[in-house]
Amino acid sequence: MTEADYIVVGAGSGGCAVSYRLAEAGHSVLVVEAGGSDFGPFIQMPGALSYPMNMRRYDWGFQSEPEPHLGGRVLATPRGRVIGGSSSINGMVYVRGHARDFDHWAESGAQGWGYADVLPYFQRMEDWHGGESSEWRGQGGPLHVSRGKRDNPLFDAFIEAGRQAGYPVTPDYNGAQQEGFGAMEATIWQGNRWSAARAYLRPALATGRATLLRGEVAEVTFDAANRATGVRLTDGRTLTARAEVVLAASSINTPKILMLSGIGPAAHLAEHGVSLRAERAGVGQNLQDHLELYLQYAAHQPITLYKYWNLFGKAWVGAQWLFLRAGPGASNQFEACAFIRSKAGIDYPDIQYHFLPIAVRYDGQAVAEGHGFQTHVGPMRSKSRGWVKLRSPHAQDAPRIQFNYMSHADDWNEFRSCIRLTREIMGQAAFAPHVKHEIQPGAEVQSDAALDDFIRAHVESAYHPCGTAKMGRRDDPMAVVDPEGKVIGVEGLRVADSSIFPRITNGNLNAPSIMAGEKIADHILGRRLPGANLQPWMHPNWQVAQR
């Protein structure tokens, strides 16, 4: 099949959602994905989450340029190269974002993307298993959202320590109140990863109107009137779209494809001999991400996951999951979290915590201390901005990626606050039976200069790149797409992934990326869900009392 009503480039979070909704509405869809099958335990077992993002079979293998404010460190930028995209290799954490994030989008030019506008799409996509029915949550949607059992006492200790430190406890950070400590949610169902491939792509293919085609897109093709007609693949094949082309190839590959298609900053395209089709200075700019630190503590009691960190233990975990879909392997182990404000006067939470009952790195290496646990902590709204640029005019070459991490002075102040507030939380009575000592940074690391040295050497990406084809008003010279996802300057071409985010949202990006695909699909189909009727006192912007 080489022709369809719509071509969707990328079978990731946004692309799968778009494809399903278009096929559901009766249209033929060609879904073009460079990666292969998601079959196998490394992807499907939640507890194996550290494996797929470190396997070239499933990951594009992108890396940043040497980061000048991190001593020249090169940081990994995993992006899924597999059906389901990054939803098949991520940590499965489900965070919608704060209401103020989306209101900011609307205020900055993405009209129709305020919280009242996007809430119905979050509700439509969810099948929530977090408790009693809630007016804030959705049920019966394609995406299962669940909570872990929290049977390790460390999870409750973390939440109680937050309460003892003076922070609120929230029953549902995706509901009426993000701020506070509480149970974390995940795209896990019946012990399996519930990726966008499971939720959307397979149902789309089951309609008979969507077709999955493996291939890497070299460029979007256009007619003489500057209307997208399809795509050309790196192997020379050409696919035709009778209606539109939708790019959902990630915040790294989408700007690359736009630039190779002649849409982007004129001077940069000229450097690589790419003919200009539409000058959009914002293509590849506005790159944002979340950084985080792993603050690790040695445990008094042998109750952490370290007891499984040996050949026999891993085999036992794998067997329980394989035969019963149960045990530690059935959870991503991120079962408690928090969203707090770094200081009084902040409009809404600007720090996120993930709690993990083992001291371990994302590459799967446990620390030498043995039993331990850690918090992943980082600021949510860095003012630093980076870019994605072409490395060459050849589609097979990975783009250049520069995040400019920690380039704004506020980043350093915010990370110091993250460390000091974490120490205060871990010093509460709830952790007295559990904390043996601080592994890293270590109790001796106290001064601003010492903290900065630790941050510079140890800060890691949370793998949330976004913003490289930002959505805004058509008269905004840095906007790449309008509020309907249409690429400005051409016809018949849209973007439906995290590239369009004007500003990064609070928390992990899988949920808002899927929501973007859901909403862009409705724009394509000329329909929209009615906005939520939120009274001021119901709105999550309502301020929780300052600490």
Secondary structure, DSSP 8 states (H G I E B T S, - for coil): --EEEEEEE--SHHHHHHHHHHHHTT--EEEEESSB---SHHHHSGGGTTTGGG-TTTB--EE---BGGGTTB--EE--B-BTTGGGGTS--B-----HHHHHHHHHTT-TT-SHHHHHHHHHHHEEE-SSS--TTS--SSSEEEEE----SHHHHHHHHHHHHTT--B-S-TTTT--SEEEE-EESEETTEE--HIIIIIHHHHHTTSEEEEE--EEEEEE-TTSBEEEEEETTS-EEEEEEEEEE-SHHHHHHHHHHHTTEE-HHHHHHTT---SEE-TTTT-SBB--EEEEEEEEESSS-SGGGG-SHHHHHHHHHHHHHHS-SGGGS-S--EEEEE-SSTT-SS--EEEEEESS-B-TTS-B-TT-SEEEEEEEES-----BEEE-SSS-TTS--EEE--TT-SHHHHHHHHHHHHHHHHHHTSGGGTTTEEEEEES-TT--SHHHHHHHHHHH-EE-S--B-TT-B--TT-TT--B-TT-BBTTSBSEEE-SGGG-SS--SS-SHHHHHHHHHHHHHHHHT---------GGGSTTS-----
